[in-house]
Amino acid sequence: MPSMVLGILFCDRYQLDADLYAMTVIVTTFIGVAVLANGCAKLPLVALL
């Protein structure tokens, strides 16, 4: 999570869309967890969703 805080600080400093950044981090984290769980459990990705 410290990296997310740094990203939000950069967004604030350079006046970028912090909400979009936060949503992107959340979505990509979820995708990463789903891919890892899919590989470990040998389940179809659709079953996780």
C-alpha positions as CSV (number, residue, x, y, z in Angstrom):
1,M,0.0,0.0,0.0
2,P,2.9,2.5,0.4
3,S,3.3,2.5,-3.4
4,M,-0.4,3.5,-3.8
5,V,0.1,6.4,-1.3
6,L,3.1,7.6,-3.4
7,G,1.0,7.3,-6.5
8,I,-1.8,9.4,-5.0
9,L,0.8,12.0,-3.9
10,F,2.1,12.2,-7.4
11,C,-1.4,12.6,-8.7
12,D,-2.0,15.4,-6.2
13,R,1.3,17.1,-7.0
14,Y,0.9,17.0,-10.8
15,Q,-2.9,17.6,-10.6
16,L,-3.8,14.2,-12.2
17,D,-7.0,12.3,-11.6
18,A,-6.4,10.5,-8.3
19,D,-9.8,8.8,-8.4
20,L,-8.9,7.2,-11.7
21,Y,-5.5,6.2,-10.4
22,A,-7.0,4.6,-7.2
23,M,-9.6,2.7,-9.3
24,T,-7.0,1.4,-11.7
25,V,-4.9,0.1,-8.8
26,I,-7.9,-1.6,-7.3
27,V,-9.0,-3.2,-10.6
28,T,-5.5,-4.4,-11.5
29,T,-4.9,-5.8,-8.0
30,F,-8.2,-7.7,-8.2
31,I,-7.2,-9.1,-11.6
32,G,-3.8,-10.1,-10.2
33,V,-5.4,-11.9,-7.3
34,A,-7.9,-13.7,-9.6
35,V,-5.1,-14.8,-11.9
36,L,-3.0,-16.1,-9.0
37,A,-6.0,-17.9,-7.5
38,N,-6.8,-19.3,-10.9
39,G,-3.3,-20.7,-11.3
40,C,-3.1,-22.2,-7.8
41,A,-6.6,-23.7,-7.6
42,K,-6.8,-24.8,-11.3
43,L,-10.3,-23.2,-11.5
44,P,-11.7,-21.4,-14.5
45,L,-11.4,-17.7,-14.1
46,V,-15.2,-17.3,-14.6
47,A,-15.8,-19.3,-11.4
48,L,-13.9,-16.7,-9.4
49,L,-16.1,-13.9,-10.6
